[in-house]
């Protein structure tokens, strides 16, 4: 087998949109980093059946709606 071709897996903390958190192993970031999710399975309509709305962190959703507001008129 080739040496040194595998990614470096380490433990990170993932924080969901509701504030709950868990630890997992990942190649993202460095050991002990925190990944804050903007959209997760608890809030995304694809997993919730479209019953909940997206959280608009940083104005991304409103920016998208403004950009494409006149499309299809």
N, C-alpha and C positions, 0 to 999 in steps of 0.2 A: 504494500500500500504506500501511496505517496504520503510524505510527512508534511505537517503544517498546512494542510489544505482545508481543514474543518473550521467553521466559524467559532468564535469565542462566545460560549454561552455563559451567562452569569445571572444572578438574581437581581430583579428590579421590582419596584412597587408600582402597581397600576391603580389609579384613582378614578372611579366611575363618576358620572355626572351628578349622582345623588350624594357623593361624598364617601361612599363605601370604598374600601380598598382591599387589595389582596396582593400577595407576592407570587411571582412566577419567574421562570427562567426564559431569557430572551437574548437575542443578539443586538437589540436596540440599546443605545447608550452605553453607560459604564456601570460597573458593579455598584448597586445601591441607588441608582438614579430613580426618579419618579416620573412616570408617564401619566399625564392628566388627559383623559379622554374628553373630546367635545361631543361625540355621539357614541352611544354604546347600545347594546341590545335591549336595555331597559327603556330607552327613549326613542329609538329609531322606528319609524312606522313599518318598516319591512318585518320587524319582529313583533311589534305590538298590534298589528292588524290595522294600523292607521288611526287608532283611537286617540293617541296622544300627539301633541305638537312638538316640533323640534325646538330645543333651547337655542336661542340666538346669542351665542357667545362671540363677542367682538364684532357684531353687526354683519356677519357673513350672510345670513339668510336674507336680511333686509337689503343688503347690497345686491344680492342675486336677483331678488324680486324687482328692485328698481332698474337694474340693467336690462332685464327682459320683460318689463311691464308692457311695452307696446308691441311685442312680438305676436303676430297672429291677428292683428287688427286690420 
